[in-house]
């Protein structure tokens, strides 16, 4: 059964536009090109510092394999990761691992 991650990030004040640009132009395309599946990307209507995205994995083994492929790559370490700290407050990230219920359309 598939599993999902719902990731909520705290974006530094005034940096949301830059964060969304980085996600949409670099992070999401890079992760997708390595096999990750993104199901949603959202900015909060109520809090200009909250960004949420959701991705899907076939199973835990797939999640572990894709994490290693993306986050242990030289491109991630050298080009992408250094930009993230300037835009996010990493220690305020909230990550939920979700398993769909039997009636969920997200299976």
C-alpha positions as a Markdown table, in Angstrom:
| # | Residue | x | y | z |
|---|---|---|---|---|
| 1 | Unk | 0.0 | 0.0 | 0.0 |
| 2 | Unk | 1.2 | 3.5 | -0.8 |
| 3 | Unk | 2.3 | 5.9 | 1.8 |
| 4 | Unk | 2.4 | 9.7 | 1.8 |
| 5 | Unk | 4.4 | 12.4 | 3.4 |
| 6 | Unk | 2.7 | 15.7 | 4.3 |
| 7 | Unk | 5.5 | 18.1 | 4.9 |
| 8 | Unk | 4.9 | 21.5 | 6.5 |
| 9 | Unk | 7.7 | 24.1 | 6.4 |
| 10 | Unk | 8.2 | 27.4 | 8.2 |
| 11 | Unk | 9.4 | 29.9 | 5.6 |
| 12 | Unk | 11.4 | 32.9 | 6.8 |
| 13 | Unk | 9.5 | 36.2 | 6.8 |
| 14 | Unk | 9.4 | 37.7 | 3.3 |
| 15 | Unk | 10.9 | 34.6 | 1.6 |
| 16 | Unk | 7.8 | 32.7 | 0.4 |
| 17 | Unk | 8.1 | 33.9 | -3.2 |
| 18 | Unk | 11.8 | 32.8 | -3.3 |
| 19 | Unk | 10.9 | 29.5 | -1.6 |
| 20 | Unk | 8.1 | 28.7 | -4.1 |
| 21 | Unk | 10.4 | 29.6 | -7.0 |
| 22 | Unk | 13.2 | 27.3 | -5.7 |
| 23 | Unk | 10.7 | 24.4 | -5.1 |
| 24 | Unk | 9.0 | 24.8 | -8.5 |
| 25 | Unk | 12.1 | 25.5 | -10.6 |
| 26 | Unk | 14.7 | 23.3 | -9.0 |
| 27 | Unk | 13.7 | 21.0 | -6.0 |
| 28 | Unk | 10.5 | 19.4 | -7.4 |
| 29 | Unk | 11.8 | 18.9 | -10.9 |
| 30 | Unk | 15.0 | 17.4 | -9.6 |
| 31 | Unk | 13.2 | 15.0 | -7.2 |
| 32 | Unk | 10.7 | 14.0 | -9.9 |
| 33 | Unk | 13.5 | 13.3 | -12.4 |
| 34 | Unk | 14.9 | 10.9 | -9.8 |
| 35 | Unk | 11.6 | 9.1 | -9.4 |
| 36 | Unk | 9.7 | 10.9 | -6.6 |
| 37 | Unk | 6.0 | 11.5 | -7.0 |
| 38 | Unk | 4.6 | 14.9 | -5.9 |
| 39 | Unk | 0.9 | 15.1 | -5.3 |
| 40 | Unk | 0.5 | 18.7 | -4.1 |
| 41 | Unk | 2.3 | 21.9 | -3.3 |
| 42 | Unk | 0.5 | 24.6 | -1.2 |
| 43 | Unk | 0.9 | 28.0 | 0.4 |
| 44 | Unk | -1.3 | 28.8 | 3.4 |
| 45 | Unk | -4.0 | 31.4 | 2.9 |
| 46 | Unk | -3.8 | 32.2 | 6.6 |
| 47 | Unk | -0.1 | 32.3 | 7.4 |
| 48 | Unk | 2.4 | 33.7 | 4.9 |
| 49 | Unk | 5.1 | 31.6 | 6.4 |
| 50 | Unk | 3.6 | 28.2 | 6.0 |
| 51 | Unk | 4.3 | 26.0 | 3.0 |
| 52 | Unk | 3.0 | 22.5 | 2.7 |
| 53 | Unk | 3.7 | 19.8 | 0.1 |
| 54 | Unk | 2.7 | 16.2 | -0.3 |
| 55 | Unk | 4.5 | 13.3 | -2.0 |
| 56 | Unk | 3.7 | 9.6 | -2.5 |
| 57 | Unk | 5.8 | 6.5 | -2.2 |
| 58 | Unk | 4.9 | 3.0 | -3.2 |
| 59 | Unk | 6.2 | 1.6 | 0.1 |
| 60 | Unk | 8.8 | 2.1 | 2.8 |
| 61 | Unk | 11.6 | 0.5 | 0.7 |
| 62 | Unk | 10.8 | 2.8 | -2.2 |
| 63 | Unk | 10.9 | 5.8 | 0.1 |
| 64 | Unk | 14.3 | 4.8 | 1.5 |
| 65 | Unk | 15.7 | 4.2 | -1.9 |
| 66 | Unk | 14.5 | 7.5 | -3.3 |
| 67 | Unk | 15.6 | 9.5 | -0.2 |
| 68 | Unk | 19.1 | 8.1 | -0.7 |
| 69 | Unk | 19.1 | 8.8 | -4.4 |
| 70 | Unk | 18.0 | 12.4 | -4.0 |
| 71 | Unk | 19.4 | 13.6 | -0.7 |
| 72 | Unk | 22.8 | 11.8 | -0.9 |
| 73 | Unk | 23.5 | 13.1 | -4.4 |
| 74 | Unk | 26.2 | 15.6 | -5.0 |
| 75 | Unk | 23.7 | 17.9 | -6.8 |
| 76 | Unk | 21.5 | 18.0 | -3.6 |
| 77 | Unk | 24.4 | 18.5 | -1.2 |
| 78 | Unk | 26.3 | 21.1 | -3.3 |
| 79 | Unk | 23.5 | 23.1 | -5.1 |
| 80 | Unk | 20.2 | 22.7 | -3.4 |
| 81 | Unk | 20.7 | 22.1 | 0.3 |
| 82 | Unk | 22.8 | 25.3 | 0.8 |
| 83 | Unk | 19.9 | 27.4 | -0.6 |
| 84 | Unk | 17.3 | 25.9 | 1.7 |
| 85 | Unk | 18.7 | 27.2 | 5.0 |
| 86 | Unk | 18.4 | 30.8 | 3.8 |
| 87 | Unk | 14.7 | 30.4 | 3.1 |
| 88 | Unk | 13.4 | 27.9 | 5.7 |
| 89 | Unk | 13.5 | 27.6 | 9.5 |
| 90 | Unk | 14.4 | 23.9 | 9.3 |
| 91 | Unk | 13.9 | 23.1 | 13.0 |
| 92 | Unk | 10.2 | 24.1 | 12.7 |
| 93 | Unk | 9.4 | 21.6 | 10.0 |
| 94 | Unk | 6.6 | 19.2 | 10.7 |
| 95 | Unk | 6.5 | 15.9 | 8.7 |
| 96 | Unk | 3.6 | 13.6 | 8.8 |
| 97 | Unk | 3.7 | 10.1 | 7.4 |
| 98 | Unk | 0.3 | 9.1 | 6.2 |
| 99 | Unk | -1.3 | 5.8 | 5.1 |
| 100 | Unk | -4.6 | 6.2 | 3.1 |
| 101 | Unk | -7.7 | 4.7 | 4.6 |
| 102 | Unk | -9.8 | 2.3 | 2.5 |
| 103 | Unk | -12.1 | 5.1 | 1.2 |
| 104 | Unk | -9.4 | 7.6 | 0.3 |
| 105 | Unk | -9.1 | 8.5 | -3.4 |
| 106 | Unk | -5.4 | 8.7 | -2.8 |
| 107 | Unk | -4.4 | 5.1 | -2.8 |
